[in-house]
Amino acid sequence: MLRVAIPNKGTLSEPAAQMLREAGYRQRGESRDLVCHDEANDVEFFYLRPKDIATYVGSGDLDLGITGRDLLVDSGAPAEEVMDLEFGAATFRFAARPDTIASPKELGGHKIATAYPGVVRSYLAEHRMEADVIRLDGAVENAVRLGVADVVADVVSTGATLRQAGLVIIGEPLLRSSALLIRRAGATESTQAEQMVRRLHGVMVARKYVMLAYDVRADLLERSSALTPGIESPTISPLHREGWVAVQAMVLRSEVHRIMDELYDLGARAILVTNIHACRL
């Protein structure tokens, strides 16, 4: 049986569960349920605190887990990324009072307040700097004003909360996070784990692409195929109408309307778009 951890609550919880549903896995019916056994796929899902998932996976007690890159780094657990699931994006930055620290290169010797000490220590170690990292739970914006720290490190979206606290962002992000599928470092994937990776990859592709079908004159096929090359190549079928062919190809969802317009201008007709619910490539 494959044992998989997903967040019990927080911003990653529902997107993770929805992605697994789209991949054909049963999920819990009630939010208070902490375990869900998917008998059809022989998978047991455990709903855990997001910060604990990397620890359970790194210890080998669970085979796979879905958590944020920030939480993986912060945990220091011996777990590794299998694939980026491309949701739950977050950016971590340093911030301080204006005219005090101009660059992350000047962090050495300062006091840094954060709710993610593992992330900050990892950054400092990577850049060979030493600083006093102060762990705080929750919001850290007032740490500088209260004299607890010289710098804060936190998740930043617009930066409005930092500006209200009289702080400015310093340099580039120390970490860009998103949801990951993780496993124990060095572990060999089982057949079931490989299957889950394929399914999740199929969901990600299906979300990005649509199937585009159209009819076009055979003498225009090369030009239309240049607009719709597909993943490998377009599927071409002859039509009963002499001199015409039917074409099917996967195209990026974000570009489909532009491509439809260009195909129509070229002379293609009966242009149809169909959602892709799942795929294997």
N, C-alpha and C positions, 0 to 999 in steps of 0.2 A: 504493500500500500504506500502511495506517495503522501507525504505529510507536508502541508504548505501553510505558512503563516501569512495573514493579511491584516492590515490595521483595523482595530476594533472601532476606532473613532478618528476624527480629524479630517483634514482636507483630502487625504489620500484614500479614505475608507470606501466611500461609495464609488468613485471612479475605478478603483481596483476591483470591487465586486462586479460592477457593470462590465468591465473588460473580460472578466472570467465567465460571466454569463454569456457574453457574445462568443466566447471561445467554446461554449458547450458544457460548462461546468455548473453544477447546481450550487446555489448559495443559500445562506440562512434565510428563513422566512421572517424571523423577528430579530430586532436589533439587540435584544438582551441575550440571544443565543451566542455562546462562545465557541461552539464546535458544530461543524456541519459535515456529515458523511455523505459524499457523492458515491453511492454504490455503483452506479452505471460505469463510472470512470475509475473506480477504486482509488479515490482521493479523499483524504480527510483534511478539512480546512480548519485552522485554529485562528480565532480572532483575538489578537493580542494588542497590548499598548504599543504604539508605533516605535517607541524608543527601545522596546525589548526584543523586537523581531530579529535584529542582526545578532544579538547575543544567543538566542535560541538556535538560529541557523548556523552560526559560527561554531557552536558546541557540537553540532551534528545531531541534536535531538529532533530537528526538523530538516527536511530535505531542501526546501525552497522557501523563499519569503518575498513579499513585496513591501518595500519601504523606500524612504527617500535617501538620496546620496548623502545628504547632510547627516541623517541619522546613522547611516552606515559608517561614515568617517568619524562621527562623534563617539560612537560606541567603542571603537578600537578593537572590535571583535574580528576573529580570523575568518571573515566572510568576504566574498568577492562578487562583482557584478557579472551577471549572465547576459542581461540585455537591458537597454534603456527603453522604458515603456512610453516615454514621450508625453507624460501628463504630470501635473503637480509641480510645474516649474517654480523655482524660487532662487533669489539672488542674495548672497551674503556679502555685506560690505562693512568696512571700518568707517567710523565717524568720530569727529572730535570738534572742539570749539574752533572757530576760525582763528587763523594766525597762530596756532599752537603746534600742530603737526601737519605738515604739508604733503607727506608721502608715506606709504606703508614702510618704506625703507628706514623711517625714523622711529619705528615702533619699539625698538630695542630699549630695555630699561624702564618702559612705561607700564602702567597698570591698565589692563584691558578687561572690561566687564562684558560678559556674554552668557547666554543660556546654552551655548554650545561650546564648552571648553575644549572638547576633543577636536573640533573643527579648527579652532584657533591654534591649539598646540601643534596640530599637524601642519598648518600654514607656517608657523614660526620655525618648526624643525626643518621644513623644506627650504626655507630661506635663511637658515642658520642664524636665527636671532633668538634672544632670550628676553622674556617679559613676564610680568606677574599677571597670570590669568585668574580672574575672579569670577567664580560661577554664581550667577543669579538666575532664579526661576522667573519666567515671564518677561514682561517689558523691562528693558534695560536703559531706556532713553534718559532717565533722570540720574543715572549713576554718576555722570560727570558733574552735574549741578550740585549733587549732594557730597561731592568730594570722594566718592568711593573709588573712582577710576579716572584716568586721563582720556581713555578711548573706549568706545563701545563697538561691539561686532554683533550684527543682527541681520535678520531678513529685511530686505528693503524692496519696496515696490515703487512708490512714487517719491519717497523721501520726505513726505509732508510731516510725519510724526517727528522725524529727526529735526527738521527745521523748527518746529514748534518748541523743541527742547533747546534750541540755540546751537545745534550741531550742523556740521557740513560733512558730506561724504568725502572720504580720502581715497584717491586712486581707483584702480580697477577692482572688481569683485574678488574676494578671496576664495569664493566657491560659487559655482552655478549648480543648483541641485534640480533633480527631477525624480520621478518614481522609477525604481529599478526592480528587476527580478534578480534575487541574489541566491547564492549557495555557499556552502562551507568552502573555504579557500583550498584549492587543490583537489576537490572532490570530483569523482567521475560521475557523469550524469547517467542515471538509469534510463531505461527505455521509456518509462512513464514521464520522467522529467524532460527528455528530449521531445516527447509528444506535446507536452505543455508549451515548450518553447516554440514549436512549430505552429501550434494553435494561436498563441498570442501574437506571433509574427504575422499570421494570416489576418487576425483582427486589425492589426496596425495598418497593413496594406489595404485592407477593405475600407478602412476609414479614410485613407488618402486618395483612393482611386475610385472611378466609376467605369462602367462598361459603356462604350459609345458605339452605336451601330448606325450605318448609313448606306445609301445606295449612290453609286457614282458611275459615270461612263468609264469603260475600260481604258480609254486613251488618257484619262485623267488620274488613273490609279497611282502612278508613281508620285505625282504631286500631292495627292490626298494622303498617301502613306507617309510622306515626309512630315505631315501634320500629325499623324496618328501612328507612330512606329510601334506602339504597344510595349509590353515588357520584353518580349523576344521578337515578335513580328506580328502584324495584323493577320486575322483570319479572313481569307477571301473565298467567297462562294459565287458561282455563276447564277444569274437571274434568268427567268424565263424570257424576259425582255432582252432581245439580242443587243449585244454591245454594252451591257451594263453588268456590274457586279455588286454584291453586297459585302460590306466590310464590317468587321468587329475588332475593337481594340480597347485595351485599358488605357485611360488617360487620367492625369491628375485632376482631382475634383476642383482644385483651385484654378485650373486653367480651362475647364470644360466649356464655359460660355464663349471665351475667345476662340477656341478651336471650332466650335459649332458655327460661329459667325464666318470664320475663314473658309470652312468647308462649304457653307451655303454660297458664299461669293464665288467659290471655285466651280460650283455647279452640282454639288452633292444634294441629295434630297432624302426625305424620310429619315431625318436625323433624330435618333432616339437615345436617351440616356437612362441607364438602369443602375440602381444601387447594387453594390456588391456586399453581401452580408458576411461572407467568409471566403477564404481561398487558401490554396497551397501552391507555392511557386517553387 
